[in-house]
Amino acid sequence: MKKAFKIILLSPLMLILFLLAFLSIKYSPTYVYRLIKMNVADVYDYKNFENRDIKGAKSFHSFEKKNEETYIESLFNDRVSQSGFKSFNEWAKKSQTTALIFIRKDTILYEKYFNGFSRDSYFHSQSVAKSFISFLIGTTIDDGRIQSINDPITMYIPELKERDHRFEKISIKNLLEMRSGLKYNTDFLPILNIHAPWNDEVIGYYHPNVRKILLENLEVESEPGKAFEYNNYNTSYLGLIIERATKKTVSKYLEEKLWSQIMEYDALFSIDSKESGFEYMPSRLIARAIDYARFGSLFLKKGNWNGKQIISENWILKSTREDKTISRDHYPDWLGSGCKRNYYSRQWWGNTNCDGTFQFFANGNLGQNIYVIPDKEIIIVHCGNSLQHYNDGDLMKIAEKMRE
């Protein structure tokens, strides 16, 4: 009886050990270590990775300031009430908001930091990084190092077609629009409701050699240019193409084309490992919140920064406006289909309104947003570490209020 009881107790442990051994062989011991240590991603993850430095500009444009604190905080009254809190400050604390910035016509109306963060703090971009990678595809085209977004990705990563000729049908445009047809596992563990260890979001985030995954492991599942599926590997492939086309690391090229041109502070970009040295393109750019606002301002101004065209205006327009030639049938129902709907362009999100106005935004997990309201010349930056009492839909409602 005792022996049987011991076997019953040891069985789950043996199963766990077997699973860890299997994952170590399939993905690497480093992957398993990171998976156990970090578990669910948060905004402090960059401290667990090697990071490349990105230097800011020697001189930079400073925004004017005009205090509209009472008005800006009043815009969150509905969210504060909905969350069951008594004040904006209580909401900011409990929502784990870390930064909130409002800029209108080059004037800071509101800039505050919460929960131990300050202007000098690093803010994890999460998937806001995708919009920066898209920017670099635009500058690479401007530089003549990529011919067109219609180029097949095999023009820059030829070894893929040797593994599967279907990669030749995937274009850079397909990657930008999240319509590549690449296979992407999104399994969750039942009961626990957390990502499974074989979930591609997890593998891509913790694996110490993402290049190897891109070149050897990924598969084409469906026809490119059709269905939209949010897939982090699309952005990683874009980063690999930038690396191949420029013969520079993505960090160095980002410094050259953007950071050293307009940014006030230095930044970081986490890499998968020192040995591999490949930036985690979809989400591990680390910067200051005010520099995220500068990026939003650059796109609001259609790529022109104090008289200098940093990136072509056409790229900005194509990246942030809805492409109405794409059938709404290719998008999931939750994006909507009426005059008030969401869209996805070249690694940027957007909202349309029934009066013809729109907003576009870079969006990241746990409450990272660079939200641009073009007709009001307003940029909103929100950073945080939770989605319990905040989501990007709050900013859409605030945009409506600011138009009233």
C-alpha positions as CSV (number, residue, x, y, z in Angstrom):
1,M,0.0,0.0,0.0
2,K,2.8,2.4,1.0
3,K,4.7,1.5,-2.2
4,A,1.7,2.3,-4.3
5,F,1.2,5.6,-2.5
6,K,4.8,6.6,-3.2
7,I,4.4,5.7,-6.9
8,I,1.3,7.9,-7.1
9,L,3.2,10.8,-5.4
10,L,6.3,10.4,-7.6
11,S,4.5,10.0,-10.9
12,P,3.7,13.8,-11.4
13,L,7.3,14.6,-10.4
14,M,8.7,12.0,-12.9
15,L,6.4,13.4,-15.6
16,I,7.7,17.0,-14.9
17,L,11.3,15.9,-15.0
18,F,10.7,14.0,-18.3
19,L,9.1,17.1,-19.8
20,L,12.0,19.3,-18.7
21,A,14.5,16.9,-20.2
22,F,12.5,16.7,-23.4
23,L,12.3,20.5,-23.7
24,S,16.0,20.8,-22.9
25,I,16.9,18.4,-25.8
26,K,14.4,19.9,-28.2
27,Y,15.0,23.6,-27.5
28,S,18.0,23.9,-25.2
29,P,18.7,24.0,-21.4
30,T,18.9,27.8,-21.6
31,Y,15.4,27.9,-22.9
32,V,14.1,25.7,-20.0
33,Y,16.0,27.8,-17.4
34,R,14.5,31.0,-18.7
35,L,11.1,29.5,-18.9
36,I,11.2,28.4,-15.2
37,K,13.0,31.6,-14.0
38,M,10.9,34.2,-15.8
39,N,7.7,32.3,-16.4
40,V,5.2,35.0,-17.5
41,A,6.7,38.0,-19.3
42,D,6.8,41.4,-17.6
43,V,8.4,44.8,-18.1
44,Y,11.5,43.9,-16.1
45,D,12.5,40.9,-18.4
46,Y,15.3,42.9,-20.2
47,K,17.3,42.6,-17.0
48,N,17.6,38.9,-17.6
49,F,19.1,39.2,-21.1
50,E,22.2,40.6,-22.7
51,N,21.4,44.1,-24.1
52,R,22.9,46.2,-26.8
53,D,23.3,49.9,-26.3
54,I,21.7,52.4,-28.7
55,K,23.1,55.9,-28.4
56,G,20.8,59.0,-28.5
57,A,21.3,62.3,-30.3
58,K,24.0,64.8,-29.3
59,S,21.4,67.5,-29.6
60,F,17.7,67.0,-29.5
61,H,14.4,68.9,-29.8
62,S,12.7,69.7,-26.4
63,F,9.0,70.0,-26.2
64,E,7.3,73.1,-24.9
65,K,5.2,72.5,-21.7
66,K,1.8,73.6,-20.7
67,N,0.2,72.1,-17.5
68,E,-3.3,70.7,-18.2
69,E,-3.1,68.0,-15.4
70,T,-6.7,68.4,-14.2
71,Y,-8.2,68.2,-17.7
72,I,-6.1,65.2,-18.8
73,E,-6.8,63.2,-15.6
74,S,-10.5,63.9,-16.0
75,L,-10.4,62.1,-19.3
76,F,-9.9,58.9,-17.3
77,N,-12.9,59.4,-15.1
78,D,-14.9,56.6,-16.8
79,R,-12.1,54.1,-16.5
80,V,-11.5,55.1,-12.9
81,S,-15.2,54.6,-12.1
82,Q,-15.4,51.4,-14.1
83,S,-12.4,49.9,-12.2
84,G,-14.1,50.7,-8.9
85,F,-11.5,53.3,-7.7
86,K,-12.1,56.6,-6.0
87,S,-9.4,58.7,-7.7
88,F,-7.1,58.9,-10.7
89,N,-4.1,58.4,-8.5
90,E,-5.6,55.2,-7.0
91,W,-6.3,53.9,-10.5
92,A,-2.7,54.8,-11.7
93,K,-1.3,52.8,-8.8
94,K,-3.6,49.8,-9.0
95,S,-3.5,49.6,-12.8
96,Q,0.3,49.5,-12.5
97,T,0.6,52.4,-14.9
98,T,4.3,53.5,-15.0
99,A,4.2,56.5,-17.4
100,L,1.5,58.7,-19.0
101,I,2.3,61.5,-21.5
102,F,0.0,63.7,-23.6
103,I,1.5,66.0,-26.2
104,R,-0.5,68.4,-28.4
105,K,1.1,70.4,-31.2
106,D,4.7,69.9,-29.8
107,T,3.6,70.9,-26.3
108,I,3.6,68.5,-23.4
109,L,0.2,68.9,-21.7
110,Y,0.9,66.1,-19.2
111,E,3.9,64.0,-18.2
112,K,3.8,61.9,-15.1
113,Y,5.4,58.7,-13.8
114,F,4.0,56.3,-11.3
115,N,4.9,53.2,-9.2
116,G,8.5,54.0,-8.7
117,F,9.3,55.0,-12.3
118,S,10.7,58.3,-13.5
119,R,11.6,60.1,-16.7
120,D,15.0,58.4,-16.5
121,S,13.6,54.9,-16.1
122,Y,13.7,52.3,-18.8
123,F,10.4,51.2,-20.2
124,H,10.0,47.8,-21.9
125,S,8.3,48.3,-25.3
126,Q,6.8,44.9,-25.6
127,S,5.2,44.7,-29.1
128,V,5.6,48.5,-29.6
129,A,9.0,47.4,-30.8
130,K,7.3,46.0,-34.0
131,S,6.5,49.5,-35.2
132,F,10.2,50.4,-34.9
133,I,11.2,47.4,-36.9
134,S,8.7,48.4,-39.6
135,F,10.3,51.9,-39.6
136,L,13.7,50.3,-40.3
137,I,12.2,48.4,-43.3
138,G,11.1,51.8,-44.6
139,T,14.5,53.3,-44.2
140,T,16.2,50.3,-45.7
141,I,14.0,50.8,-48.8
142,D,14.8,54.5,-48.8
143,D,18.5,53.6,-48.7
144,G,18.1,51.3,-51.7
145,R,19.1,48.2,-49.8
146,I,15.7,46.6,-50.2
147,Q,14.1,47.0,-53.6
148,S,10.4,46.7,-52.6
149,I,8.1,45.3,-50.0
150,N,6.9,43.0,-52.8
151,D,10.2,41.2,-52.8
152,P,10.0,37.6,-51.8
153,I,11.7,37.1,-48.4
154,T,13.9,34.4,-50.1
155,M,15.7,37.2,-52.0
156,Y,17.3,38.1,-48.7
157,I,17.1,34.7,-46.9
158,P,17.7,32.3,-49.9
159,E,18.3,29.2,-47.7
160,L,14.6,29.1,-46.9
161,K,13.6,28.1,-50.4
162,E,16.0,25.1,-50.2
163,R,14.0,23.9,-47.2
164,D,10.5,24.6,-48.6
165,H,9.8,26.3,-52.0
166,R,6.6,27.8,-50.5
167,F,8.7,30.4,-48.7
168,E,9.3,32.0,-52.1
169,K,5.7,33.1,-52.2
170,I,6.0,35.0,-48.9
171,S,6.8,38.7,-49.5
172,I,8.1,41.4,-47.1
173,K,4.6,42.9,-47.4
174,N,3.1,39.7,-46.1
175,L,5.3,39.8,-43.0
176,L,4.5,43.5,-42.4
177,E,0.8,42.9,-42.5
178,M,0.8,39.6,-40.5
179,R,-0.5,37.7,-43.4
180,S,2.4,35.4,-44.2
181,G,0.7,32.0,-43.7
182,L,3.5,30.9,-41.3
183,K,2.6,28.2,-38.8
184,Y,2.3,29.5,-35.3
185,N,1.4,27.5,-32.2
186,T,-0.6,29.3,-29.6
187,D,-1.5,26.4,-27.3
188,F,-2.3,27.1,-23.6
189,L,-2.0,24.6,-20.8
190,P,-5.5,23.6,-19.6
191,I,-6.6,24.5,-16.1
192,L,-3.4,26.6,-15.5
193,N,-4.4,28.9,-18.4
194,I,-0.7,29.7,-19.2
195,H,1.2,29.4,-22.5
196,A,2.3,25.8,-23.2
197,P,6.1,25.4,-23.3
198,W,5.8,24.6,-27.0
199,N,3.8,27.7,-27.7
200,D,5.7,29.8,-30.3
201,E,5.2,33.0,-28.4
202,V,7.2,31.4,-25.6
203,I,9.8,29.7,-27.8
204,G,10.5,32.9,-29.7
205,Y,10.8,34.9,-26.5
206,Y,13.1,32.6,-24.5
207,H,15.1,30.7,-27.1
208,P,18.9,31.5,-27.1
209,N,19.1,31.2,-30.9
210,V,16.1,32.7,-32.7
211,R,18.0,32.8,-36.0
212,K,18.2,29.0,-36.0
213,I,14.4,28.8,-35.4
214,L,13.8,31.1,-38.4
215,L,16.2,29.3,-40.7
216,E,15.6,25.7,-39.7
217,N,12.3,25.2,-37.8
218,L,9.5,27.3,-39.1
219,E,6.9,26.0,-41.5
220,V,4.5,27.5,-44.0
221,E,1.0,26.5,-43.1
222,S,-1.3,28.4,-45.5
223,E,-1.4,30.7,-48.5
224,P,0.5,34.0,-48.0
225,G,-1.4,37.2,-48.5
226,K,-4.7,35.9,-47.2
227,A,-5.7,35.5,-43.5
228,F,-4.4,37.8,-40.8
229,E,-2.7,36.1,-37.9
230,Y,-0.7,37.9,-35.3
231,N,2.7,36.1,-35.4
232,N,5.9,37.3,-33.7
233,Y,8.0,35.4,-36.2
234,N,6.9,37.8,-38.9
235,T,8.7,40.6,-37.2
236,S,11.7,38.4,-36.4
237,Y,12.0,37.7,-40.2
238,L,11.8,41.4,-40.9
239,G,14.7,41.9,-38.5
240,L,16.8,39.2,-40.2
241,I,16.1,40.8,-43.6
242,I,17.2,44.2,-42.2
243,E,20.4,42.6,-40.9
244,R,21.1,40.9,-44.2
245,A,20.3,43.9,-46.3
246,T,22.3,46.4,-44.2
247,K,25.1,44.1,-43.0
248,K,24.6,45.7,-39.6
249,T,23.0,44.7,-36.4
250,V,19.4,46.0,-36.0
251,S,20.5,47.9,-32.9
252,K,23.3,49.7,-34.8
253,Y,21.0,50.5,-37.8
254,L,18.3,51.8,-35.5
255,E,20.9,54.0,-33.8
256,E,22.0,55.3,-37.2
257,K,18.6,56.0,-38.8
258,L,16.6,57.1,-35.8
259,W,18.1,57.3,-32.3
260,S,21.1,59.4,-33.1
261,Q,18.9,61.7,-35.2
262,I,16.1,62.6,-32.8
263,M,16.1,60.8,-29.4
264,E,17.0,62.4,-26.1
265,Y,18.1,59.3,-24.2
266,D,20.1,56.2,-25.0
267,A,18.2,52.9,-25.4
268,L,18.7,49.1,-25.2
269,F,17.8,46.2,-27.3
270,S,17.8,42.7,-25.8
271,I,19.4,39.9,-27.7
272,D,18.6,36.2,-27.6
273,S,22.2,35.3,-26.3
274,K,25.7,36.6,-26.5
275,E,26.6,33.7,-28.8
276,S,23.8,34.3,-31.3
277,G,23.6,38.1,-30.9
278,F,20.2,38.4,-32.5
279,E,17.8,41.1,-31.2
280,Y,14.4,39.9,-30.1
281,M,12.7,42.1,-32.7
282,P,9.0,41.7,-31.7
283,S,9.2,43.1,-28.2
284,R,12.5,43.8,-26.4
285,L,13.4,47.3,-27.3
286,I,13.9,49.2,-24.1
287,A,13.7,53.0,-24.0
288,R,12.4,56.1,-22.2
289,A,8.8,57.0,-22.4
290,I,9.5,60.5,-23.7
291,D,11.4,59.0,-26.6
292,Y,8.5,56.8,-27.5
293,A,6.5,60.1,-27.7
294,R,9.2,61.4,-30.1
295,F,8.6,58.4,-32.3
296,G,4.9,59.1,-32.3
297,S,5.6,62.7,-33.1
298,L,7.8,61.8,-36.1
299,F,5.0,59.7,-37.5
300,L,2.4,62.5,-36.8
301,K,4.7,64.8,-38.8
302,K,4.9,62.3,-41.7
303,G,8.6,61.5,-41.1
304,N,9.8,65.1,-41.1
305,W,11.8,66.2,-38.0
306,N,12.6,70.0,-37.8
307,G,12.9,70.2,-41.6
308,K,14.8,66.9,-42.1
309,Q,13.0,64.0,-43.7
310,I,14.0,61.1,-41.6
311,I,11.9,58.6,-43.5
312,S,9.8,59.0,-46.6
313,E,6.3,60.4,-46.2
314,N,4.9,57.7,-48.3
315,W,6.1,55.0,-45.9
316,I,4.5,56.8,-43.0
317,L,1.2,57.0,-44.8
318,K,1.2,53.4,-46.0
319,S,2.2,52.2,-42.5
320,T,-0.5,54.0,-40.5
321,R,-3.5,54.2,-42.8
322,E,-6.0,51.4,-43.4
323,D,-5.4,49.5,-46.7
324,K,-8.9,49.3,-47.9
325,T,-7.9,47.0,-50.8
326,I,-7.6,44.1,-48.3
327,S,-10.9,42.3,-47.8
328,R,-12.3,42.5,-44.3
329,D,-12.9,38.7,-44.7
330,H,-9.2,38.2,-44.2
331,Y,-9.4,39.6,-40.6
332,P,-10.9,38.1,-37.4
333,D,-14.4,39.3,-36.4
334,W,-13.1,41.1,-33.3
335,L,-11.5,43.7,-35.5
336,G,-15.0,44.8,-36.5
337,S,-16.4,45.6,-39.9
338,G,-18.6,48.7,-39.7
339,C,-17.5,52.3,-40.1
340,K,-16.1,52.1,-36.6
341,R,-13.5,49.3,-36.8
342,N,-9.9,48.3,-36.1
343,Y,-7.3,47.7,-38.7
344,Y,-3.7,46.5,-38.9
345,S,-1.2,48.0,-41.4
346,R,2.6,47.7,-41.5
347,Q,3.2,46.6,-37.9
348,W,0.9,49.5,-36.7
349,W,-2.7,49.2,-35.4
350,G,-5.5,51.7,-36.2
351,N,-9.1,52.7,-35.4
352,T,-11.5,54.2,-37.9
353,N,-14.4,56.5,-37.0
354,C,-17.7,57.0,-38.7
355,D,-16.9,60.7,-39.4
356,G,-13.8,59.7,-41.5
357,T,-11.2,60.5,-38.7
358,F,-8.9,57.8,-37.4
359,Q,-6.2,57.0,-34.9
360,F,-3.1,54.8,-35.3
361,F,-1.0,53.3,-32.6
362,A,1.9,51.1,-31.7
363,N,0.6,48.5,-29.2
364,G,2.4,46.3,-26.7
365,N,1.4,43.8,-24.0
366,L,0.8,45.0,-20.4
367,G,-0.3,48.5,-21.4
368,Q,2.4,49.9,-23.7
369,N,1.0,52.4,-26.3
370,I,2.1,55.1,-28.6
371,Y,-1.3,56.5,-29.6
372,V,-1.6,59.2,-32.3
373,I,-4.7,61.2,-33.1
374,P,-3.8,63.0,-36.3
375,D,-6.7,65.4,-36.7
376,K,-6.0,66.8,-33.2
377,E,-2.2,66.6,-33.5
378,I,-2.1,64.6,-30.2
379,I,0.3,61.9,-29.1
380,I,-0.5,59.8,-26.0
381,V,2.1,57.5,-24.5
382,H,1.0,55.0,-21.8
383,C,3.4,52.5,-20.2
384,G,2.4,49.9,-17.6
385,N,2.8,46.4,-16.3
386,S,-0.8,45.1,-16.3
387,L,-4.0,44.9,-18.3
388,Q,-6.3,44.4,-15.4
389,H,-7.5,47.9,-15.2
390,Y,-6.4,49.3,-18.5
391,N,-6.4,48.5,-22.3
392,D,-5.9,50.4,-25.5
393,G,-9.6,50.7,-25.9
394,D,-9.5,53.3,-23.1
395,L,-7.4,55.6,-25.4
396,M,-10.0,55.2,-28.2
397,K,-12.7,56.5,-25.8
398,I,-10.3,59.3,-24.7
399,A,-9.8,60.3,-28.4
400,E,-13.6,60.6,-28.7
401,K,-13.7,62.9,-25.7
402,M,-11.0,65.1,-27.0
403,R,-12.9,65.6,-30.2
404,E,-16.1,66.7,-28.3
